[in-house]
Amino acid sequence: MSENSKPPEPEKPQTTLGPPPEPLLEPNESLQPIPEQNEEYTARLTLVSTVYHQVQGEKPQAFPSQSTRFLDSDEQVYTRHLKVSEDWQALEFGWVKDPSIILLEYPQVKVDNLILQESLLLGVAVGTSDPLELFEIPPGDPFRVYPIVSTNTLFVRYPNGDAIAKVILHAFPR
C-alpha cells in the first residue's frame, strides 16, 4: 500500500431506503400501438406495478408484476375528483356502465414531513344494507378494485370527523 492510498472503509449498514431498481418495462418495449387493422380489440389496458420490501441494512427486494388485457370498448376512461367525508358515499362511474377496473388515488398531504390524514375506508353494500367496511386505503397508495358484481354497491368514506379527503377516481371500461 502506498503512502497516498487509504485502506478501504468498512461498509456501513444502509439506514435509508435506496433508490428503487429500474422500471419493469423499458420504453417502447411492450407498449406498442395496437395495429389499426386488428378486428379483435380496439383498446388495451396495461398494469405495471412493483412493490419493494426493505429491511434496514439490507438491499430492497422487488416484487414486480405486470399484465395486459384487451378491452371490448375504446370508451374513454372516466375520471372524477371526489371530496369524501365521514358519511358513506356511493362510487359512481359516469359513462362507464360496467368498469373492468376502478382505481382510487388518495394523495398524501404532508406538513413538516408528517402525513396529515387517516386511511379511507372502502365498503360494499348488498341490497338495502349499510356498507360493510372491507378495505383500508392508506394515503399515497393507489388502490385497484376489479368489480364482478353491480358497481352501485361500492362506497367510500373518510372516518376523520368533520375533515374532508380528496380522492381521484378512475373507472376503466371493460
C-alpha positions, 0 to 999 in steps of 0.5 A: 500500500502506498503512502497516498492510498487509504485502506478501504472503509468498512461498509456501513449498514444502509439506514435509508431506503435506496433508490428503487431498481429500474422500471419493469418495462423499458420504453417502447418495449411492450407498449406498442400501438395496437395495429389499426387493422386488428378486428379483435380489440380496439383498446388495451389496458396495461398494469405495471406495478412493483412493490419493494420490501426493505429491511434496514441494512439490507438491499430492497427486494422487488416484487414486480408484476405486470399484465395486459388485457384487451378491452371490448370498448375504446370508451374513454376512461372516466375520471372524477375528483371526489371530496369524501367525508365521514358519511358513506358515499356511493362510487359512481362511474359516469359513462362507464356502465360496467368498469373492468377496473376502478382505481382510487388515488388518495394523495398524501398531504404532508406538513413538516414531513408528517402525513396529515390524514387517516386511511379511507375506508372502502365498503360494499353494500348488498341490497338495502344494507349499510356498507360493510367496511372491507378495505383500508386505503392508506394515503399515497397508495393507489388502490385497484378494485376489479368489480364482478358484481353491480358497481352501485354497491361500492362506497367510500368514506373518510372516518376523520370527523368533520375533515374532508379527503380528496380522492381521484377516481378512475373507472376503466371500461371493460 
